[in-house]
Amino acid sequence: MRDLNRLRALAETLASELPEYSLLAQQQATAAPGASPRKRSGHGEDFWQYRGRTPEDSSSAIDWRRSATGDELYIREHELQTARQMEIWLDPSAGFDWTGSDDRLTKADEARVMLLGLAKRFADEGDRVGVLGGAKAPSANRVLENTLDDFELPNRAAHPPVPRRESSLLLIVSDFYTGLDEMSRFAHSAAANGQMGVLLQICDPVEVEFPFTGRVRFTRPGSTLSRIFGRTEGLKEAYDKRFKARQDAVRDLAARIGWGFEAHMTGAERRPSAYRVMQSLITSGGAV
């Protein structure tokens, strides 16, 4: 049985240790908590452009200082600013819901903590968060409860579904061991629609270090398939090569579409990894 209260407490602790997103993006200050420039005219405080007056414009909208330089009347437009919206996705596969030691969280539960902590910090500034394919609409309220509920929905999609059009940021968490072609199609489609994101890989120390020696039985999580290998220490070099190749493939996928890539290991301190994810979200251009 998953201890959701514990996961929530760990996520709240993580969120409290993280800075505000806006403080990491001082190069493009927002007009109000949770507001993000949209590179077009609209409601906001930052200057966007001047345009000529039309019959629909009231006299109070005229910029008289700019208009005094010539014979035309000018309207001073501001840059549209709206609340940002982020959607998050948690790998639902049995292989992700696994741990190499009872002393550590499963990769999936570690992902829950990381996602919840990052989502809460994001929503603390008035921005909206939702789960890709979730039943609840993105919101800045009850983020922890709504997210946990949507993570527990049965028959969640094996691959990220199409994001909501209003979402500008995507945070995808998996070990990325399977379905990389599907993940690539999803990421390229989202990037083509102007959505930015981060691919966060979470692995167990056993998978990273491959500490096995002698005769070992390996079992596939979620199935009865197993296989016994002898002298497993002789497999380490080939395993390390394949592990690195897959991680590089995910990193290259993110780089090709201008997204961020970060890696985190269960049992490691969460704050540095979460902080790097925040920086990646900002660098990718979506969280400023």
DOGUKE-89388 format. One line per field, with one value per residue (C-alpha): residue in one letter; residue number from 1; x, y, z. Coordinates in steps of 0.1 Angstrom, whole numbers, padded with zeros to 4 digits. Each point is the difference from the previous one (the first is absolute). Example, Ala and Ser with C-alpha at 12.3 -4.5 7.8 and 13.67 -1.06 7.14 Angstrom:
pafi a:s;
drenpa 1:2;
px 0123:0014;
py -0045:0034;
pz 0078:-0007;
END
This chain:
pafi m:r:d:l:n:r:l:r:a:l:a:e:t:l:a:s:e:l:p:e:y:s:l:l:a:q:q:q:a:t:a:a:p:g:a:s:p:r:k:r:s:g:h:g:e:d:f:w:q:y:r:g:r:t:p:e:d:s:s:s:a:i:d:w:r:r:s:a:t:g:d:e:l:y:i:r:e:h:e:l:q:t:a:r:q:m:e:i:w:l:d:p:s:a:g:f:d:w:t:g:s:d:d:r:l:t:k:a:d:e:a:r:v:m:l:l:g:l:a:k:r:f:a:d:e:g:d:r:v:g:v:l:g:g:a:k:a:p:s:a:n:r:v:l:e:n:t:l:d:d:f:e:l:p:n:r:a:a:h:p:p:v:p:r:r:e:s:s:l:l:l:i:v:s:d:f:y:t:g:l:d:e:m:s:r:f:a:h:s:a:a:a:n:g:q:m:g:v:l:l:q:i:c:d:p:v:e:v:e:f:p:f:t:g:r:v:r:f:t:r:p:g:s:t:l:s:r:i:f:g:r:t:e:g:l:k:e:a:y:d:k:r:f:k:a:r:q:d:a:v:r:d:l:a:a:r:i:g:w:g:f:e:a:h:m:t:g:a:e:r:r:p:s:a:y:r:v:m:q:s:l:i:t:s:g:g:a:v;
drenpa 1:2:3:4:5:6:7:8:9:10:11:12:13:14:15:16:17:18:19:20:21:22:23:24:25:26:27:28:29:30:31:32:33:34:35:36:37:38:39:40:41:42:43:44:45:46:47:48:49:50:51:52:53:54:55:56:57:58:59:60:61:62:63:64:65:66:67:68:69:70:71:72:73:74:75:76:77:78:79:80:81:82:83:84:85:86:87:88:89:90:91:92:93:94:95:96:97:98:99:100:101:102:103:104:105:106:107:108:109:110:111:112:113:114:115:116:117:118:119:120:121:122:123:124:125:126:127:128:129:130:131:132:133:134:135:136:137:138:139:140:141:142:143:144:145:146:147:148:149:150:151:152:153:154:155:156:157:158:159:160:161:162:163:164:165:166:167:168:169:170:171:172:173:174:175:176:177:178:179:180:181:182:183:184:185:186:187:188:189:190:191:192:193:194:195:196:197:198:199:200:201:202:203:204:205:206:207:208:209:210:211:212:213:214:215:216:217:218:219:220:221:222:223:224:225:226:227:228:229:230:231:232:233:234:235:236:237:238:239:240:241:242:243:244:245:246:247:248:249:250:251:252:253:254:255:256:257:258:259:260:261:262:263:264:265:266:267:268:269:270:271:272:273:274:275:276:277:278:279:280:281:282:283:284:285:286:287:288;
px 0000:0014:0004:-0014:0002:0037:0005:-0019:0020:0033:-0012:-0010:0034:0017:-0022:0010:0036:-0003:0002:-0028:0000:-0002:0031:0019:-0013:0008:0012:-0037:-0020:-0037:-0027:-0019:0004:-0005:0001:0021:0006:-0017:0018:-0031:-0021:-0025:-0005:0032:0025:0030:0001:-0006:-0003:-0016:-0028:-0022:-0033:-0032:-0036:-0005:0027:-0011:0019:0013:0019:0021:0036:0001:0038:0007:-0027:0014:0030:-0020:-0035:-0011:-0017:0016:-0012:0025:-0006:0012:0012:-0027:0007:-0019:0005:0024:-0012:0021:-0010:0019:0002:0010:0010:-0027:0020:0007:0037:0000:-0019:0030:0028:0033:-0003:-0027:0019:-0008:-0031:-0010:0010:-0037:-0004:0032:-0015:-0032:0020:0020:-0030:-0021:0027:0007:-0037:-0008:0028:-0013:-0036:0012:0005:-0035:0007:-0020:0011:-0017:0007:0003:-0031:-0013:-0037:0004:0007:0033:-0003:0020:-0022:0001:0030:0013:-0034:-0010:0033:0001:-0036:0008:0032:-0022:-0024:-0003:0011:0022:0016:0033:0013:-0007:-0033:-0005:0005:-0027:0004:0003:0030:0033:0022:0002:0019:0004:0014:0010:0030:-0004:0010:-0028:-0021:0026:-0015:-0034:0016:0019:-0032:-0018:0028:0005:-0037:-0002:0031:-0015:-0030:0023:-0001:0032:0010:0024:0006:0009:0015:-0002:0020:0008:0036:0000:-0007:0027:0027:-0007:0016:-0007:0025:-0003:-0032:-0031:-0037:-0015:-0038:-0019:-0022:-0037:0004:0012:0028:0034:0034:0031:0034:0033:0031:-0020:0031:0010:-0032:0008:0020:-0027:-0028:0017:0004:-0037:-0011:0021:-0012:-0036:0005:0019:-0029:-0025:0024:0004:-0037:-0005:0028:-0014:-0032:0014:-0013:0020:0012:0008:0008:-0007:0007:-0023:0016:0019:-0007:-0030:0005:0030:-0018:-0033:0020:0016:-0034:-0013:0030:-0006:-0036:0011:0029:-0024:-0019:-0033:0002:0009;
py 0000:0034:0024:0031:0020:-0006:0009:0032:0009:-0006:0021:0029:-0001:0001:0029:0020:-0005:0014:0037:0017:-0006:0038:0006:-0023:0019:0036:0008:0001:0012:-0007:0027:-0019:-0033:-0028:0022:-0008:0021:-0014:0020:0017:0030:-0002:0006:0005:0027:-0005:0022:-0020:0025:0032:-0001:0025:0010:-0016:0012:-0027:0015:0025:0032:-0013:-0027:0025:0005:0038:0002:-0022:0016:0035:-0008:-0001:0003:-0036:-0011:-0031:-0027:-0016:-0037:-0023:-0036:-0026:-0018:-0030:-0027:-0027:-0036:-0031:-0036:-0029:-0037:-0030:-0033:-0026:-0031:-0028:0003:0036:-0009:-0020:0004:-0019:0002:0002:0029:0022:0012:-0015:0021:0008:0013:0020:0015:0008:0019:0019:0009:0010:0022:0017:0004:0015:0025:0009:0004:0021:0029:-0002:-0023:-0030:-0036:-0031:-0036:-0010:-0021:0007:0004:0033:0033:0018:0022:0020:-0014:-0034:-0009:-0028:-0016:0003:-0013:-0030:-0009:0002:-0021:-0027:-0002:-0035:-0008:0031:0004:-0019:0031:0037:0011:0032:0030:0027:0028:0025:-0017:0016:-0023:-0038:-0021:-0036:-0025:-0036:-0023:0001:-0036:-0008:0017:0026:0003:0008:0025:0016:0004:0016:0024:0011:0006:0020:0020:0008:0015:0023:-0019:-0002:-0026:-0022:-0037:-0013:-0034:-0018:-0032:-0023:-0002:-0037:0009:0027:-0019:-0037:-0013:-0037:-0029:-0037:-0018:0023:-0005:0031:0004:0025:0021:-0006:-0034:-0035:0001:-0006:-0011:-0013:0014:-0014:0021:0032:0021:-0009:0018:0033:0016:-0008:0011:0033:0006:-0006:0020:0030:-0003:0001:0030:0018:-0007:0016:0030:0004:-0001:0028:0020:-0004:0017:0026:-0017:-0007:-0034:-0009:-0032:-0010:-0031:-0013:0003:0032:0034:0014:0037:0003:-0021:0020:0033:-0011:-0009:0035:0015:-0021:0011:0036:-0005:-0018:0033:-0009:0009:0037;
pz 0000:-0010:0029:-0016:0032:0002:-0036:0005:0031:-0019:-0029:0023:0016:-0035:-0011:0031:-0008:-0035:-0011:-0019:-0037:-0006:0021:-0024:-0029:0010:-0036:-0009:0030:-0001:0004:0027:0019:-0025:-0030:-0031:-0031:-0031:-0027:-0012:0011:0028:0037:0018:0012:-0023:-0031:-0032:-0029:-0013:-0026:-0017:0015:-0013:0004:0027:0023:0027:0005:0034:-0019:-0020:0009:-0002:0005:-0030:-0020:0006:-0022:-0032:-0016:0009:0031:0016:0023:0024:0001:0028:-0002:0007:0033:0012:0026:-0011:-0003:0004:-0005:0015:-0008:0020:-0017:0010:-0010:0025:-0006:0012:0031:0013:0025:0004:0038:0026:0016:-0031:-0017:-0033:-0030:-0004:0035:-0002:-0032:0019:0027:-0026:-0021:0029:0015:-0033:-0008:0034:-0003:-0035:0013:0030:-0024:-0014:-0030:-0010:0001:-0013:-0009:-0036:-0007:0035:0009:0017:-0018:0007:0030:0026:0028:0017:-0022:0022:0005:-0037:-0012:0023:-0010:-0037:0004:0015:-0029:-0015:-0035:-0003:-0035:-0005:-0018:0005:-0016:-0020:0023:0005:-0025:0029:0016:-0007:0022:0001:0026:-0010:0025:-0008:-0001:-0038:-0004:-0024:-0027:-0009:-0036:0015:0024:-0029:-0020:0029:0008:-0036:-0003:0032:-0010:-0034:0018:0019:0033:0020:0025:0019:-0001:0035:0002:0033:0006:0029:0012:-0009:-0036:-0001:0017:-0009:0032:-0007:0002:-0004:-0008:0000:-0010:-0017:-0001:-0021:0023:-0005:-0017:0008:-0025:0015:-0011:0019:-0010:0013:0006:-0003:0007:-0036:-0013:0017:-0029:-0026:0024:0007:-0037:-0007:0030:-0011:-0036:0010:0023:-0027:-0024:0023:0006:-0038:-0005:0024:-0015:-0035:0009:0024:0031:0032:0013:0036:0018:0036:0020:0027:0035:-0011:0014:-0019:0003:-0024:-0027:0005:-0002:-0033:-0014:0009:-0017:-0031:-0001:0001:-0025:-0025:-0001:0016:0037:-0002;
END
